[in-house]
Amino acid sequence: MTTPYERLMAEEIPTGTFGHAQPPRPPERHTRPWTPEEQAQHVADLLAALNGWESQDHHDVRKRERHRHLRLIQPDRTPEAA
């Protein structure tokens, strides 16, 4: 019978997986990149889902109260602004 120390020293590089036993790897998935149309639809779906949503979490409400003086300034996109 071997001691835990002897088992540990039996490994070249101690990995904690005695005998280099590794769990089986999941099968490799080959995914294709999204097309620009799929990306645009995904962004549209996300923006539609987030439209009007506001967190009611106590900490988020406190942060909004603390930063009420901050506001988002929309860029002026008129041709004269350029």
mmCIF file of the N, C-alpha and C atoms, coordinates in Angstrom:
data_MODEL
# 
_entry.id   MODEL 
# 
loop_
_atom_site.group_PDB 
_atom_site.id 
_atom_site.type_symbol 
_atom_site.label_atom_id 
_atom_site.label_alt_id 
_atom_site.label_comp_id 
_atom_site.label_asym_id 
_atom_site.label_entity_id 
_atom_site.label_seq_id 
_atom_site.pdbx_PDB_ins_code 
_atom_site.Cartn_x 
_atom_site.Cartn_y 
_atom_site.Cartn_z 
_atom_site.occupancy 
_atom_site.B_iso_or_equiv 
_atom_site.pdbx_formal_charge 
_atom_site.auth_seq_id 
_atom_site.auth_comp_id 
_atom_site.auth_asym_id 
_atom_site.auth_atom_id 
_atom_site.pdbx_PDB_model_num 
ATOM 1   N N  . MET A 1 1  ? 0.841   -1.175 0.000   1.00 0.00 ? 1  MET A N  1 
ATOM 2   C CA . MET A 1 1  ? 0.000   0.000  0.000   1.00 0.00 ? 1  MET A CA 1 
ATOM 3   C C  . MET A 1 1  ? 0.892   1.246  0.000   1.00 0.00 ? 1  MET A C  1 
ATOM 4   N N  . THR A 1 2  ? 0.557   2.201  -0.872  1.00 0.00 ? 2  THR A N  1 
ATOM 5   C CA . THR A 1 2  ? 1.374   3.416  -0.958  1.00 0.00 ? 2  THR A CA 1 
ATOM 6   C C  . THR A 1 2  ? 0.735   4.534  -0.139  1.00 0.00 ? 2  THR A C  1 
ATOM 7   N N  . THR A 1 3  ? 1.589   5.424  0.295   1.00 0.00 ? 3  THR A N  1 
ATOM 8   C CA . THR A 1 3  ? 1.113   6.563  1.082   1.00 0.00 ? 3  THR A CA 1 
ATOM 9   C C  . THR A 1 3  ? 0.685   7.685  0.133   1.00 0.00 ? 3  THR A C  1 
ATOM 10  N N  . PRO A 1 4  ? -0.098  8.635  0.609   1.00 0.00 ? 4  PRO A N  1 
ATOM 11  C CA . PRO A 1 4  ? -0.465  9.775  -0.241  1.00 0.00 ? 4  PRO A CA 1 
ATOM 12  C C  . PRO A 1 4  ? 0.761   10.513 -0.758  1.00 0.00 ? 4  PRO A C  1 
ATOM 13  N N  . TYR A 1 5  ? 1.797   10.632 0.072   1.00 0.00 ? 5  TYR A N  1 
ATOM 14  C CA . TYR A 1 5  ? 3.019   11.299 -0.356  1.00 0.00 ? 5  TYR A CA 1 
ATOM 15  C C  . TYR A 1 5  ? 3.663   10.549 -1.511  1.00 0.00 ? 5  TYR A C  1 
ATOM 16  N N  . GLU A 1 6  ? 3.731   9.221  -1.425  1.00 0.00 ? 6  GLU A N  1 
ATOM 17  C CA . GLU A 1 6  ? 4.338   8.424  -2.500  1.00 0.00 ? 6  GLU A CA 1 
ATOM 18  C C  . GLU A 1 6  ? 3.523   8.557  -3.789  1.00 0.00 ? 6  GLU A C  1 
ATOM 19  N N  . ARG A 1 7  ? 2.206   8.584  -3.679  1.00 0.00 ? 7  ARG A N  1 
ATOM 20  C CA . ARG A 1 7  ? 1.377   8.756  -4.881  1.00 0.00 ? 7  ARG A CA 1 
ATOM 21  C C  . ARG A 1 7  ? 1.616   10.128 -5.509  1.00 0.00 ? 7  ARG A C  1 
ATOM 22  N N  . LEU A 1 8  ? 1.741   11.156 -4.675  1.00 0.00 ? 8  LEU A N  1 
ATOM 23  C CA . LEU A 1 8  ? 1.981   12.497 -5.181  1.00 0.00 ? 8  LEU A CA 1 
ATOM 24  C C  . LEU A 1 8  ? 3.336   12.586 -5.864  1.00 0.00 ? 8  LEU A C  1 
ATOM 25  N N  . MET A 1 9  ? 4.347   11.980 -5.265  1.00 0.00 ? 9  MET A N  1 
ATOM 26  C CA . MET A 1 9  ? 5.693   12.035 -5.825  1.00 0.00 ? 9  MET A CA 1 
ATOM 27  C C  . MET A 1 9  ? 5.839   11.155 -7.066  1.00 0.00 ? 9  MET A C  1 
ATOM 28  N N  . ALA A 1 10 ? 4.904   10.242 -7.295  1.00 0.00 ? 10 ALA A N  1 
ATOM 29  C CA . ALA A 1 10 ? 4.975   9.379  -8.466  1.00 0.00 ? 10 ALA A CA 1 
ATOM 30  C C  . ALA A 1 10 ? 4.629   10.146 -9.741  1.00 0.00 ? 10 ALA A C  1 
ATOM 31  N N  . GLU A 1 11 ? 4.011   11.315 -9.621  1.00 0.00 ? 11 GLU A N  1 
ATOM 32  C CA . GLU A 1 11 ? 3.681   12.118 -10.790 1.00 0.00 ? 11 GLU A CA 1 
ATOM 33  C C  . GLU A 1 11 ? 4.858   13.011 -11.140 1.00 0.00 ? 11 GLU A C  1 
ATOM 34  N N  . GLU A 1 12 ? 5.101   13.188 -12.438 1.00 0.00 ? 12 GLU A N  1 
ATOM 35  C CA . GLU A 1 12 ? 6.189   14.074 -12.856 1.00 0.00 ? 12 GLU A CA 1 
ATOM 36  C C  . GLU A 1 12 ? 5.863   15.508 -12.470 1.00 0.00 ? 12 GLU A C  1 
ATOM 37  N N  . ILE A 1 13 ? 4.693   15.952 -12.847 1.00 0.00 ? 13 ILE A N  1 
ATOM 38  C CA . ILE A 1 13 ? 4.206   17.268 -12.459 1.00 0.00 ? 13 ILE A CA 1 
ATOM 39  C C  . ILE A 1 13 ? 2.912   17.030 -11.707 1.00 0.00 ? 13 ILE A C  1 
ATOM 40  N N  . PRO A 1 14 ? 2.879   17.334 -10.413 1.00 0.00 ? 14 PRO A N  1 
ATOM 41  C CA . PRO A 1 14 ? 1.678   17.055 -9.646  1.00 0.00 ? 14 PRO A CA 1 
ATOM 42  C C  . PRO A 1 14 ? 0.476   17.819 -10.200 1.00 0.00 ? 14 PRO A C  1 
ATOM 43  N N  . THR A 1 15 ? -0.524  17.079 -10.644 1.00 0.00 ? 15 THR A N  1 
ATOM 44  C CA . THR A 1 15 ? -1.728  17.702 -11.194 1.00 0.00 ? 15 THR A CA 1 
ATOM 45  C C  . THR A 1 15 ? -2.928  17.457 -10.308 1.00 0.00 ? 15 THR A C  1 
ATOM 46  N N  . GLY A 1 16 ? -2.792  16.596 -9.314  1.00 0.00 ? 16 GLY A N  1 
ATOM 47  C CA . GLY A 1 16 ? -3.917  16.268 -8.470  1.00 0.00 ? 16 GLY A CA 1 
ATOM 48  C C  . GLY A 1 16 ? -4.819  15.221 -9.088  1.00 0.00 ? 16 GLY A C  1 
ATOM 49  N N  . THR A 1 17 ? -4.500  14.780 -10.291 1.00 0.00 ? 17 THR A N  1 
ATOM 50  C CA . THR A 1 17 ? -5.278  13.730 -10.961 1.00 0.00 ? 17 THR A CA 1 
ATOM 51  C C  . THR A 1 17 ? -4.347  12.536 -11.103 1.00 0.00 ? 17 THR A C  1 
ATOM 52  N N  . PHE A 1 18 ? -4.253  11.758 -10.055 1.00 0.00 ? 18 PHE A N  1 
ATOM 53  C CA . PHE A 1 18 ? -3.282  10.669 -10.009 1.00 0.00 ? 18 PHE A CA 1 
ATOM 54  C C  . PHE A 1 18 ? -3.375  9.807  -11.256 1.00 0.00 ? 18 PHE A C  1 
ATOM 55  N N  . GLY A 1 19 ? -2.272  9.638  -11.905 1.00 0.00 ? 19 GLY A N  1 
ATOM 56  C CA . GLY A 1 19 ? -2.227  8.872  -13.146 1.00 0.00 ? 19 GLY A CA 1 
ATOM 57  C C  . GLY A 1 19 ? -2.715  9.685  -14.335 1.00 0.00 ? 19 GLY A C  1 
ATOM 58  N N  . HIS A 1 20 ? -2.819  10.973 -14.140 1.00 0.00 ? 20 HIS A N  1 
ATOM 59  C CA . HIS A 1 20 ? -3.268  11.895 -15.197 1.00 0.00 ? 20 HIS A CA 1 
ATOM 60  C C  . HIS A 1 20 ? -4.647  11.557 -15.716 1.00 0.00 ? 20 HIS A C  1 
ATOM 61  N N  . ALA A 1 21 ? -5.505  11.059 -14.850 1.00 0.00 ? 21 ALA A N  1 
ATOM 62  C CA . ALA A 1 21 ? -6.878  10.765 -15.257 1.00 0.00 ? 21 ALA A CA 1 
ATOM 63  C C  . ALA A 1 21 ? -7.611  12.083 -15.455 1.00 0.00 ? 21 ALA A C  1 
ATOM 64  N N  . GLN A 1 22 ? -8.127  12.316 -16.618 1.00 0.00 ? 22 GLN A N  1 
ATOM 65  C CA . GLN A 1 22 ? -8.855  13.533 -16.948 1.00 0.00 ? 22 GLN A CA 1 
ATOM 66  C C  . GLN A 1 22 ? -10.292 13.173 -17.303 1.00 0.00 ? 22 GLN A C  1 
ATOM 67  N N  . PRO A 1 23 ? -11.236 14.038 -16.968 1.00 0.00 ? 23 PRO A N  1 
ATOM 68  C CA . PRO A 1 23 ? -12.614 13.759 -17.366 1.00 0.00 ? 23 PRO A CA 1 
ATOM 69  C C  . PRO A 1 23 ? -12.732 13.810 -18.884 1.00 0.00 ? 23 PRO A C  1 
ATOM 70  N N  . PRO A 1 24 ? -13.671 13.077 -19.444 1.00 0.00 ? 24 PRO A N  1 
ATOM 71  C CA . PRO A 1 24 ? -13.802 13.106 -20.903 1.00 0.00 ? 24 PRO A CA 1 
ATOM 72  C C  . PRO A 1 24 ? -14.178 14.500 -21.383 1.00 0.00 ? 24 PRO A C  1 
ATOM 73  N N  . ARG A 1 25 ? -13.594 14.900 -22.500 1.00 0.00 ? 25 ARG A N  1 
ATOM 74  C CA . ARG A 1 25 ? -13.893 16.205 -23.066 1.00 0.00 ? 25 ARG A CA 1 
ATOM 75  C C  . ARG A 1 25 ? -15.225 16.151 -23.804 1.00 0.00 ? 25 ARG A C  1 
ATOM 76  N N  . PRO A 1 26 ? -15.976 17.238 -23.736 1.00 0.00 ? 26 PRO A N  1 
ATOM 77  C CA . PRO A 1 26 ? -17.221 17.257 -24.506 1.00 0.00 ? 26 PRO A CA 1 
ATOM 78  C C  . PRO A 1 26 ? -16.896 17.257 -25.994 1.00 0.00 ? 26 PRO A C  1 
ATOM 79  N N  . PRO A 1 27 ? -17.791 16.739 -26.809 1.00 0.00 ? 27 PRO A N  1 
ATOM 80  C CA . PRO A 1 27 ? -17.520 16.728 -28.244 1.00 0.00 ? 27 PRO A CA 1 
ATOM 81  C C  . PRO A 1 27 ? -17.355 18.153 -28.763 1.00 0.00 ? 27 PRO A C  1 
ATOM 82  N N  . GLU A 1 28 ? -16.437 18.309 -29.698 1.00 0.00 ? 28 GLU A N  1 
ATOM 83  C CA . GLU A 1 28 ? -16.155 19.627 -30.243 1.00 0.00 ? 28 GLU A CA 1 
ATOM 84  C C  . GLU A 1 28 ? -17.318 20.101 -31.107 1.00 0.00 ? 28 GLU A C  1 
ATOM 85  N N  . ARG A 1 29 ? -17.750 21.328 -30.851 1.00 0.00 ? 29 ARG A N  1 
ATOM 86  C CA . ARG A 1 29 ? -18.856 21.883 -31.636 1.00 0.00 ? 29 ARG A CA 1 
ATOM 87  C C  . ARG A 1 29 ? -18.285 22.816 -32.681 1.00 0.00 ? 29 ARG A C  1 
ATOM 88  N N  . HIS A 1 30 ? -18.673 22.609 -33.887 1.00 0.00 ? 30 HIS A N  1 
ATOM 89  C CA . HIS A 1 30 ? -18.243 23.491 -34.969 1.00 0.00 ? 30 HIS A CA 1 
ATOM 90  C C  . HIS A 1 30 ? -19.356 24.495 -35.206 1.00 0.00 ? 30 HIS A C  1 
ATOM 91  N N  . THR A 1 31 ? -19.094 25.741 -34.850 1.00 0.00 ? 31 THR A N  1 
ATOM 92  C CA . THR A 1 31 ? -20.090 26.778 -35.041 1.00 0.00 ? 31 THR A CA 1 
ATOM 93  C C  . THR A 1 31 ? -19.651 27.692 -36.172 1.00 0.00 ? 31 THR A C  1 
ATOM 94  N N  . ARG A 1 32 ? -20.614 28.203 -36.845 1.00 0.00 ? 32 ARG A N  1 
ATOM 95  C CA . ARG A 1 32 ? -20.303 29.138 -37.919 1.00 0.00 ? 32 ARG A CA 1 
ATOM 96  C C  . ARG A 1 32 ? -20.525 30.546 -37.404 1.00 0.00 ? 32 ARG A C  1 
ATOM 97  N N  . PRO A 1 33 ? -19.829 31.526 -37.950 1.00 0.00 ? 33 PRO A N  1 
ATOM 98  C CA . PRO A 1 33 ? -20.056 32.912 -37.528 1.00 0.00 ? 33 PRO A CA 1 
ATOM 99  C C  . PRO A 1 33 ? -21.457 33.369 -37.930 1.00 0.00 ? 33 PRO A C  1 
ATOM 100 N N  . TRP A 1 34 ? -22.010 34.283 -37.156 1.00 0.00 ? 34 TRP A N  1 
ATOM 101 C CA . TRP A 1 34 ? -23.323 34.823 -37.483 1.00 0.00 ? 34 TRP A CA 1 
ATOM 102 C C  . TRP A 1 34 ? -23.228 35.715 -38.712 1.00 0.00 ? 34 TRP A C  1 
ATOM 103 N N  . THR A 1 35 ? -24.233 35.675 -39.526 1.00 0.00 ? 35 THR A N  1 
ATOM 104 C CA . THR A 1 35 ? -24.285 36.573 -40.683 1.00 0.00 ? 35 THR A CA 1 
ATOM 105 C C  . THR A 1 35 ? -24.641 37.968 -40.187 1.00 0.00 ? 35 THR A C  1 
ATOM 106 N N  . PRO A 1 36 ? -24.346 39.010 -40.966 1.00 0.00 ? 36 PRO A N  1 
ATOM 107 C CA . PRO A 1 36 ? -24.728 40.359 -40.550 1.00 0.00 ? 36 PRO A CA 1 
ATOM 108 C C  . PRO A 1 36 ? -26.237 40.486 -40.296 1.00 0.00 ? 36 PRO A C  1 
ATOM 109 N N  . GLU A 1 37 ? -27.042 39.773 -41.079 1.00 0.00 ? 37 GLU A N  1 
ATOM 110 C CA . GLU A 1 37 ? -28.496 39.824 -40.877 1.00 0.00 ? 37 GLU A CA 1 
ATOM 111 C C  . GLU A 1 37 ? -28.889 39.207 -39.538 1.00 0.00 ? 37 GLU A C  1 
ATOM 112 N N  . GLU A 1 38 ? -28.257 38.074 -39.198 1.00 0.00 ? 38 GLU A N  1 
ATOM 113 C CA . GLU A 1 38 ? -28.539 37.431 -37.913 1.00 0.00 ? 38 GLU A CA 1 
ATOM 114 C C  . GLU A 1 38 ? -28.089 38.320 -36.750 1.00 0.00 ? 38 GLU A C  1 
ATOM 115 N N  . GLN A 1 39 ? -26.935 38.967 -36.904 1.00 0.00 ? 39 GLN A N  1 
ATOM 116 C CA . GLN A 1 39 ? -26.450 39.867 -35.867 1.00 0.00 ? 39 GLN A CA 1 
ATOM 117 C C  . GLN A 1 39 ? -27.405 41.035 -35.674 1.00 0.00 ? 39 GLN A C  1 
ATOM 118 N N  . ALA A 1 40 ? -27.864 41.618 -36.777 1.00 0.00 ? 40 ALA A N  1 
ATOM 119 C CA . ALA A 1 40 ? -28.785 42.747 -36.695 1.00 0.00 ? 40 ALA A CA 1 
ATOM 120 C C  . ALA A 1 40 ? -30.094 42.327 -36.023 1.00 0.00 ? 40 ALA A C  1 
ATOM 121 N N  . GLN A 1 41 ? -30.599 41.135 -36.354 1.00 0.00 ? 41 GLN A N  1 
ATOM 122 C CA . GLN A 1 41 ? -31.841 40.667 -35.744 1.00 0.00 ? 41 GLN A CA 1 
ATOM 123 C C  . GLN A 1 41 ? -31.636 40.415 -34.249 1.00 0.00 ? 41 GLN A C  1 
ATOM 124 N N  . HIS A 1 42 ? -30.487 39.869 -33.889 1.00 0.00 ? 42 HIS A N  1 
ATOM 125 C CA . HIS A 1 42 ? -30.191 39.605 -32.476 1.00 0.00 ? 42 HIS A CA 1 
ATOM 126 C C  . HIS A 1 42 ? -30.146 40.912 -31.689 1.00 0.00 ? 42 HIS A C  1 
ATOM 127 N N  . VAL A 1 43 ? -29.468 41.924 -32.227 1.00 0.00 ? 43 VAL A N  1 
ATOM 128 C CA . VAL A 1 43 ? -29.392 43.218 -31.552 1.00 0.00 ? 43 VAL A CA 1 
ATOM 129 C C  . VAL A 1 43 ? -30.780 43.826 -31.427 1.00 0.00 ? 43 VAL A C  1 
ATOM 130 N N  . ALA A 1 44 ? -31.583 43.747 -32.498 1.00 0.00 ? 44 ALA A N  1 
ATOM 131 C CA . ALA A 1 44 ? -32.942 44.292 -32.453 1.00 0.00 ? 44 ALA A CA 1 
ATOM 132 C C  . ALA A 1 44 ? -33.777 43.600 -31.385 1.00 0.00 ? 44 ALA A C  1 
ATOM 133 N N  . ASP A 1 45 ? -33.649 42.279 -31.276 1.00 0.00 ? 45 ASP A N  1 
ATOM 134 C CA . ASP A 1 45 ? -34.392 41.529 -30.253 1.00 0.00 ? 45 ASP A CA 1 
ATOM 135 C C  . ASP A 1 45 ? -33.971 41.950 -28.847 1.00 0.00 ? 45 ASP A C  1 
ATOM 136 N N  . LEU A 1 46 ? -32.659 42.101 -28.639 1.00 0.00 ? 46 LEU A N  1 
ATOM 137 C CA . LEU A 1 46 ? -32.168 42.507 -27.327 1.00 0.00 ? 46 LEU A CA 1 
ATOM 138 C C  . LEU A 1 46 ? -32.638 43.909 -26.964 1.00 0.00 ? 46 LEU A C  1 
ATOM 139 N N  . LEU A 1 47 ? -32.536 44.837 -27.906 1.00 0.00 ? 47 LEU A N  1 
ATOM 140 C CA . LEU A 1 47 ? -32.956 46.207 -27.626 1.00 0.00 ? 47 LEU A CA 1 
ATOM 141 C C  . LEU A 1 47 ? -34.448 46.291 -27.362 1.00 0.00 ? 47 LEU A C  1 
ATOM 142 N N  . ALA A 1 48 ? -35.232 45.494 -28.089 1.00 0.00 ? 48 ALA A N  1 
ATOM 143 C CA . ALA A 1 48 ? -36.678 45.478 -27.854 1.00 0.00 ? 48 ALA A CA 1 
ATOM 144 C C  . ALA A 1 48 ? -36.984 44.937 -26.460 1.00 0.00 ? 48 ALA A C  1 
ATOM 145 N N  . ALA A 1 49 ? -36.251 43.925 -26.030 1.00 0.00 ? 49 ALA A N  1 
ATOM 146 C CA . ALA A 1 49 ? -36.477 43.342 -24.706 1.00 0.00 ? 49 ALA A CA 1 
ATOM 147 C C  . ALA A 1 49 ? -36.069 44.311 -23.594 1.00 0.00 ? 49 ALA A C  1 
ATOM 148 N N  . LEU A 1 50 ? -35.052 45.137 -23.841 1.00 0.00 ? 50 LEU A N  1 
ATOM 149 C CA . LEU A 1 50 ? -34.564 46.055 -22.820 1.00 0.00 ? 50 LEU A CA 1 
ATOM 150 C C  . LEU A 1 50 ? -35.289 47.395 -22.820 1.00 0.00 ? 50 LEU A C  1 
ATOM 151 N N  . ASN A 1 51 ? -36.049 47.683 -23.849 1.00 0.00 ? 51 ASN A N  1 
ATOM 152 C CA . ASN A 1 51 ? -36.714 48.973 -23.982 1.00 0.00 ? 51 ASN A CA 1 
ATOM 153 C C  . ASN A 1 51 ? -37.665 49.210 -22.799 1.00 0.00 ? 51 ASN A C  1 
ATOM 154 N N  . GLY A 1 52 ? -37.406 50.264 -22.047 1.00 0.00 ? 52 GLY A N  1 
ATOM 155 C CA . GLY A 1 52 ? -38.257 50.607 -20.926 1.00 0.00 ? 52 GLY A CA 1 
ATOM 156 C C  . GLY A 1 52 ? -37.981 49.835 -19.654 1.00 0.00 ? 52 GLY A C  1 
ATOM 157 N N  . TRP A 1 53 ? -37.071 48.878 -19.701 1.00 0.00 ? 53 TRP A N  1 
ATOM 158 C CA . TRP A 1 53 ? -36.792 48.072 -18.513 1.00 0.00 ? 53 TRP A CA 1 
ATOM 159 C C  . TRP A 1 53 ? -35.933 48.884 -17.558 1.00 0.00 ? 53 TRP A C  1 
ATOM 160 N N  . GLU A 1 54 ? -36.245 48.807 -16.272 1.00 0.00 ? 54 GLU A N  1 
ATOM 161 C CA . GLU A 1 54 ? -35.444 49.472 -15.254 1.00 0.00 ? 54 GLU A CA 1 
ATOM 162 C C  . GLU A 1 54 ? -35.426 48.588 -14.017 1.00 0.00 ? 54 GLU A C  1 
ATOM 163 N N  . SER A 1 55 ? -34.269 48.409 -13.461 1.00 0.00 ? 55 SER A N  1 
ATOM 164 C CA . SER A 1 55 ? -34.122 47.548 -12.292 1.00 0.00 ? 55 SER A CA 1 
ATOM 165 C C  . SER A 1 55 ? -34.786 48.181 -11.075 1.00 0.00 ? 55 SER A C  1 
ATOM 166 N N  . GLN A 1 56 ? -35.464 47.346 -10.298 1.00 0.00 ? 56 GLN A N  1 
ATOM 167 C CA . GLN A 1 56 ? -36.070 47.803 -9.054  1.00 0.00 ? 56 GLN A CA 1 
ATOM 168 C C  . GLN A 1 56 ? -35.289 47.313 -7.841  1.00 0.00 ? 56 GLN A C  1 
ATOM 169 N N  . ASP A 1 57 ? -34.097 46.768 -8.103  1.00 0.00 ? 57 ASP A N  1 
ATOM 170 C CA . ASP A 1 57 ? -33.245 46.306 -7.021  1.00 0.00 ? 57 ASP A CA 1 
ATOM 171 C C  . ASP A 1 57 ? -32.911 47.481 -6.097  1.00 0.00 ? 57 ASP A C  1 
ATOM 172 N N  . HIS A 1 58 ? -32.947 47.251 -4.809  1.00 0.00 ? 58 HIS A N  1 
ATOM 173 C CA . HIS A 1 58 ? -32.721 48.306 -3.818  1.00 0.00 ? 58 HIS A CA 1 
ATOM 174 C C  . HIS A 1 58 ? -31.398 49.042 -4.069  1.00 0.00 ? 58 HIS A C  1 
ATOM 175 N N  . HIS A 1 59 ? -30.346 48.307 -4.363  1.00 0.00 ? 59 HIS A N  1 
ATOM 176 C CA . HIS A 1 59 ? -29.039 48.930 -4.582  1.00 0.00 ? 59 HIS A CA 1 
ATOM 177 C C  . HIS A 1 59 ? -29.031 49.751 -5.859  1.00 0.00 ? 59 HIS A C  1 
ATOM 178 N N  . ASP A 1 60 ? -29.698 49.286 -6.908  1.00 0.00 ? 60 ASP A N  1 
ATOM 179 C CA . ASP A 1 60 ? -29.756 50.050 -8.153  1.00 0.00 ? 60 ASP A CA 1 
ATOM 180 C C  . ASP A 1 60 ? -30.549 51.333 -7.967  1.00 0.00 ? 60 ASP A C  1 
ATOM 181 N N  . VAL A 1 61 ? -31.648 51.251 -7.217  1.00 0.00 ? 61 VAL A N  1 
ATOM 182 C CA . VAL A 1 61 ? -32.452 52.450 -6.952  1.00 0.00 ? 61 VAL A CA 1 
ATOM 183 C C  . VAL A 1 61 ? -31.614 53.469 -6.191  1.00 0.00 ? 61 VAL A C  1 
ATOM 184 N N  . ARG A 1 62 ? -30.864 53.010 -5.194  1.00 0.00 ? 62 ARG A N  1 
ATOM 185 C CA . ARG A 1 62 ? -30.000 53.927 -4.427  1.00 0.00 ? 62 ARG A CA 1 
ATOM 186 C C  . ARG A 1 62 ? -28.942 54.567 -5.313  1.00 0.00 ? 62 ARG A C  1 
ATOM 187 N N  . LYS A 1 63 ? -28.364 53.798 -6.241  1.00 0.00 ? 63 LYS A N  1 
ATOM 188 C CA . LYS A 1 63 ? -27.362 54.364 -7.155  1.00 0.00 ? 63 LYS A CA 1 
ATOM 189 C C  . LYS A 1 63 ? -27.980 55.436 -8.040  1.00 0.00 ? 63 LYS A C  1 
ATOM 190 N N  . ARG A 1 64 ? -29.190 55.166 -8.558  1.00 0.00 ? 64 ARG A N  1 
ATOM 191 C CA . ARG A 1 64 ? -29.860 56.161 -9.410  1.00 0.00 ? 64 ARG A CA 1 
ATOM 192 C C  . ARG A 1 64 ? -30.119 57.438 -8.621  1.00 0.00 ? 64 ARG A C  1 
ATOM 193 N N  . GLU A 1 65 ? -30.549 57.296 -7.361  1.00 0.00 ? 65 GLU A N  1 
ATOM 194 C CA . GLU A 1 65 ? -30.800 58.470 -6.536  1.00 0.00 ? 65 GLU A CA 1 
ATOM 195 C C  . GLU A 1 65 ? -29.502 59.257 -6.318  1.00 0.00 ? 65 GLU A C  1 
ATOM 196 N N  . ARG A 1 66 ? -28.426 58.549 -6.091  1.00 0.00 ? 66 ARG A N  1 
ATOM 197 C CA . ARG A 1 66 ? -27.138 59.182 -5.815  1.00 0.00 ? 66 ARG A CA 1 
ATOM 198 C C  . ARG A 1 66 ? -26.581 59.888 -7.050  1.00 0.00 ? 66 ARG A C  1 
ATOM 199 N N  . HIS A 1 67 ? -26.912 59.392 -8.239  1.00 0.00 ? 67 HIS A N  1 
ATOM 200 C CA . HIS A 1 67 ? -26.355 59.947 -9.477  1.00 0.00 ? 67 HIS A CA 1 
ATOM 201 C C  . HIS A 1 67 ? -27.418 60.654 -10.309 1.00 0.00 ? 67 HIS A C  1 
ATOM 202 N N  . ARG A 1 68 ? -28.444 61.157 -9.658  1.00 0.00 ? 68 ARG A N  1 
ATOM 203 C CA . ARG A 1 68 ? -29.530 61.811 -10.376 1.00 0.00 ? 68 ARG A CA 1 
ATOM 204 C C  . ARG A 1 68 ? -29.048 63.047 -11.143 1.00 0.00 ? 68 ARG A C  1 
ATOM 205 N N  . HIS A 1 69 ? -27.964 63.681 -10.694 1.00 0.00 ? 69 HIS A N  1 
ATOM 206 C CA . HIS A 1 69 ? -27.454 64.876 -11.355 1.00 0.00 ? 69 HIS A CA 1 
ATOM 207 C C  . HIS A 1 69 ? -26.806 64.547 -12.708 1.00 0.00 ? 69 HIS A C  1 
ATOM 208 N N  . LEU A 1 70 ? -26.508 63.273 -12.947 1.00 0.00 ? 70 LEU A N  1 
ATOM 209 C CA . LEU A 1 70 ? -25.911 62.875 -14.222 1.00 0.00 ? 70 LEU A CA 1 
ATOM 210 C C  . LEU A 1 70 ? -27.020 62.645 -15.244 1.00 0.00 ? 70 LEU A C  1 
ATOM 211 N N  . ARG A 1 71 ? -26.790 63.048 -16.468 1.00 0.00 ? 71 ARG A N  1 
ATOM 212 C CA . ARG A 1 71 ? -27.776 62.817 -17.509 1.00 0.00 ? 71 ARG A CA 1 
ATOM 213 C C  . ARG A 1 71 ? -27.063 62.537 -18.825 1.00 0.00 ? 71 ARG A C  1 
ATOM 214 N N  . LEU A 1 72 ? -27.728 61.809 -19.673 1.00 0.00 ? 72 LEU A N  1 
ATOM 215 C CA . LEU A 1 72 ? -27.175 61.452 -20.965 1.00 0.00 ? 72 LEU A CA 1 
ATOM 216 C C  . LEU A 1 72 ? -27.468 62.566 -21.954 1.00 0.00 ? 72 LEU A C  1 
ATOM 217 N N  . ILE A 1 73 ? -26.449 63.047 -22.635 1.00 0.00 ? 73 ILE A N  1 
ATOM 218 C CA . ILE A 1 73 ? -26.617 64.078 -23.653 1.00 0.00 ? 73 ILE A CA 1 
ATOM 219 C C  . ILE A 1 73 ? -26.528 63.391 -25.003 1.00 0.00 ? 73 ILE A C  1 
ATOM 220 N N  . GLN A 1 74 ? -27.600 63.479 -25.775 1.00 0.00 ? 74 GLN A N  1 
ATOM 221 C CA . GLN A 1 74 ? -27.626 62.880 -27.099 1.00 0.00 ? 74 GLN A CA 1 
ATOM 222 C C  . GLN A 1 74 ? -26.805 63.734 -28.057 1.00 0.00 ? 74 GLN A C  1 
ATOM 223 N N  . PRO A 1 75 ? -25.995 63.108 -28.921 1.00 0.00 ? 75 PRO A N  1 
ATOM 224 C CA . PRO A 1 75 ? -25.209 63.893 -29.874 1.00 0.00 ? 75 PRO A CA 1 
ATOM 225 C C  . PRO A 1 75 ? -26.128 64.538 -30.903 1.00 0.00 ? 75 PRO A C  1 
ATOM 226 N N  . ASP A 1 76 ? -25.752 65.736 -31.334 1.00 0.00 ? 76 ASP A N  1 
ATOM 227 C CA . ASP A 1 76 ? -26.517 66.445 -32.345 1.00 0.00 ? 76 ASP A CA 1 
ATOM 228 C C  . ASP A 1 76 ? -26.110 65.896 -33.713 1.00 0.00 ? 76 ASP A C  1 
ATOM 229 N N  . ARG A 1 77 ? -27.036 65.293 -34.401 1.00 0.00 ? 77 ARG A N  1 
ATOM 230 C CA . ARG A 1 77 ? -26.721 64.643 -35.671 1.00 0.00 ? 77 ARG A CA 1 
ATOM 231 C C  . ARG A 1 77 ? -27.163 65.457 -36.878 1.00 0.00 ? 77 ARG A C  1 
ATOM 232 N N  . THR A 1 78 ? -27.388 66.728 -36.688 1.00 0.00 ? 78 THR A N  1 
ATOM 233 C CA . THR A 1 78 ? -27.775 67.565 -37.824 1.00 0.00 ? 78 THR A CA 1 
ATOM 234 C C  . THR A 1 78 ? -26.541 67.875 -38.665 1.00 0.00 ? 78 THR A C  1 
ATOM 235 N N  . PRO A 1 79 ? -26.732 68.114 -39.986 1.00 0.00 ? 79 PRO A N  1 
ATOM 236 C CA . PRO A 1 79 ? -25.567 68.411 -40.847 1.00 0.00 ? 79 PRO A CA 1 
ATOM 237 C C  . PRO A 1 79 ? -24.813 69.667 -40.401 1.00 0.00 ? 79 PRO A C  1 
ATOM 238 N N  . GLU A 1 80 ? -25.525 70.624 -39.783 1.00 0.00 ? 80 GLU A N  1 
ATOM 239 C CA . GLU A 1 80 ? -24.862 71.871 -39.354 1.00 0.00 ? 80 GLU A CA 1 
ATOM 240 C C  . GLU A 1 80 ? -23.906 71.624 -38.189 1.00 0.00 ? 80 GLU A C  1 
ATOM 241 N N  . ALA A 1 81 ? -24.133 70.538 -37.440 1.00 0.00 ? 81 ALA A N  1 
ATOM 242 C CA . ALA A 1 81 ? -23.309 70.242 -36.275 1.00 0.00 ? 81 ALA A CA 1 
ATOM 243 C C  . ALA A 1 81 ? -21.918 69.761 -36.671 1.00 0.00 ? 81 ALA A C  1 
ATOM 244 N N  . ALA A 1 82 ? -21.779 69.290 -37.877 1.00 0.00 ? 82 ALA A N  1 
ATOM 245 C CA . ALA A 1 82 ? -20.493 68.732 -38.325 1.00 0.00 ? 82 ALA A CA 1 
ATOM 246 C C  . ALA A 1 82 ? -19.543 69.770 -38.694 1.00 0.00 ? 82 ALA A C  1 
# 
